[in-house]
Amino acid sequence: MTQVQNTRDQDSSIARDESIEVSDAQLKLEGYQFLRRLGKGGQAETWLANDANGHEVTIKVYDFQRMQSWKENELVRRELETLKQLRLRAVPRFIDFIETNDKFFLVMEYIAAHNLQALIDTAYRPTSAELDKLLLSLAKTLSQLHSRHPAIIHRDIKPSNILVDDDFNAYLIDFGVVASYEQHTLGSTVVGSVGYMAPELMMGRATAAVDIYSLGATLVHLVTGRAPHTMEHDGLELSYHHLLPPNLSPKFRSLLQSMLQASPKERCASGTELLNALNQEPQKNRDTALKAENEKSPETTIKNLGFLFISIMLLTFAGIGRHAAAAVVAVIAALFFIFKLIFTHGSKT
């Protein structure tokens, strides 16, 4: 975690060096003091600010002059409505929305975390434990989103839309192109980011499975350092296996393969299914360990010896027909001795 902390310090200094010095003439909003720019995208800039009580918040600023179509206006309002209804630990909490003559201001909870794309750009590679925690954190978030009625589908999961704190808990941001499961057909609109989009999104169809594909592509980028759009394809399948580092567990490799299936029918269908797949193997291991422990217990050993002894007595009885009475007595004595041992051991425990 020291390496992550150092990376974060470097990112912070870079952000300060490249940030725009804000004056009242440049950017202002009543009740908020802008501190520094956190990021800049095609449609908006994201700023760190203080509210009237001195609390840090994130403000996403949309400039009307940078919006090229009414569709972009619609995406802003879609993100607004989505954030309003969500109360999840891993999604920034909505605080306020302000509209002026030339701008939208979306005020959200500030999360002190690293942008995953910034970490990748510094050649950072997570440990196996960090990778497992990141995947579990995002699987839980997607499970919560996909389990809503109707399901909320992010449609644009990629490193730059994921924040990671020092403990490698993940946060999902930028819900501008979110869709509900009721919106099966998206018409001629294609949304998402090249390399991270599931193949079916090119045909304008979105189910929860598109988020699983995008998450898989994001993880491949994280562990290999290569963006998916720079990799070769075998038909619609992403060719990434030869690029994976050797220290990845077989379970993680298997999950990646399931997440990156080109056909949505062969892919994990939702965050809940992915979460179940993550939890399945540990449960199997616990069951196997419990069975092995039981097999080694004193009670089991005594019982096995008892069954063996009984079998020997029965075979002896069958083989000495002339001395049947003696054999019967021997078997009864053996049974009495075995059950006495079992009873005595059970009373001591």
Order of alpha helices (4+ residues) and beta strands (2+ residues): alpha-beta-beta-beta-alpha-beta-beta-beta-alpha-alpha-beta-beta-beta-beta-alpha-beta-beta-alpha-alpha-alpha-alpha
